[in-house]
Every structure is written in C-alpha cells, then in structure tokens.
Amino acid sequence: MEMSSVLGRKKEMTRAFSTKNVTWDIEGNKYEIQNVPFKSLNADGEEFINIDVAIKLEMIKELMVNNRIPNTVDFSLVADLELPI
C-alpha cells in the first residue's frame, strides 16, 4: 500500500478538535462543564476525549460536587487550576 494512500485514510478518519458540554445529574444537582475539547472520528461517529482531559474532568467534577467551585464552569477557564495538596 502506498504511503499517500495510508495518509489519505488517516486524514479521512480524523477531524479537528471540537468542543461540547458535559453534564452530570448527581443526587438532584446538575453539574456542567462547558467547552470540553473532544475529537470525532468518522468511524461509527464515535467521540474521544484525551486522557488528560478526562482526568481534568473528573477533578473538576469533584470540586463542583464538594462546593469548591460553581456547578457550571467553562473548561478553558478551570482546566489549568493548580490546587495545593
């Protein structure tokens, strides 16, 4: 298989990062993180979130659930928060 063919297929399968809102409903409380980056693949319309983003989502969700930050936040504003341990 030619290299240009392989690169062409890879390019067809990937798209640029997009953003979406991620929400949870926990014990009757709504939590939302807006503008979360994700990547869509043409294969079966699946969406993928980078592992670093997924870890940040979990940390941000825990801060929201524990009333340390508001229930609705923009990912780009809180993704680089540094917290003392």
C-alpha positions in Angstrom: 0.0 0.0 0.0 1.3 3.4 -0.9 2.2 5.9 1.8 -0.1 8.6 0.3 -3.0 6.1 0.5 -2.3 5.4 4.2 -2.0 9.1 5.0 -5.2 9.8 3.0 -7.1 7.3 5.0 -5.8 8.6 8.3 -6.8 12.1 7.3 -10.3 10.9 6.4 -10.7 9.2 9.8 -9.8 12.2 11.9 -11.2 15.7 12.3 -10.1 18.7 14.3 -10.9 19.0 17.9 -14.4 20.3 18.7 -16.0 21.2 22.0 -19.1 20.1 23.8 -20.7 20.4 27.2 -20.5 17.6 29.7 -23.2 17.3 32.3 -24.0 15.1 35.3 -27.1 14.9 37.5 -25.9 13.7 40.9 -28.5 13.5 43.7 -30.7 16.0 42.1 -28.0 18.6 41.4 -26.9 19.4 37.8 -23.2 19.9 37.1 -22.0 21.2 33.8 -18.5 21.7 32.3 -18.8 23.7 29.1 -16.5 23.7 26.0 -14.8 20.4 26.7 -12.4 19.5 23.8 -13.0 16.2 22.1 -12.2 14.5 18.8 -14.6 12.9 16.5 -13.7 10.0 14.2 -15.6 9.2 11.0 -15.6 5.6 12.1 -19.0 4.9 13.6 -19.4 8.5 14.7 -17.6 7.9 18.0 -16.2 10.7 20.1 -12.9 10.5 22.0 -11.7 12.6 24.9 -8.0 12.8 25.6 -6.9 11.0 28.8 -5.5 14.3 30.2 -8.9 16.0 29.6 -10.8 13.0 31.1 -8.7 13.3 34.3 -9.3 17.0 34.5 -13.0 16.5 34.0 -13.1 14.1 37.0 -11.1 16.5 39.2 -13.3 19.5 38.2 -16.5 17.4 38.8 -15.2 16.5 42.3 -14.6 20.2 43.0 -18.1 21.1 41.9 -19.7 18.3 43.9 -17.8 19.4 47.0 -18.9 23.0 46.5 -15.4 24.3 45.9 -16.3 25.8 42.5 -19.6 26.7 40.8 -21.9 23.9 39.4 -21.4 25.3 35.9 -17.9 26.2 34.6 -16.1 26.7 31.3 -13.4 24.1 30.8 -11.0 26.6 29.3 -11.1 28.7 32.5 -10.6 25.9 35.0 -8.5 23.3 33.2 -5.3 24.9 34.4 -6.3 25.3 38.1 -3.5 24.5 40.5 -4.6 23.3 43.9 -2.4 22.8 46.9 -2.3 19.2 48.0 
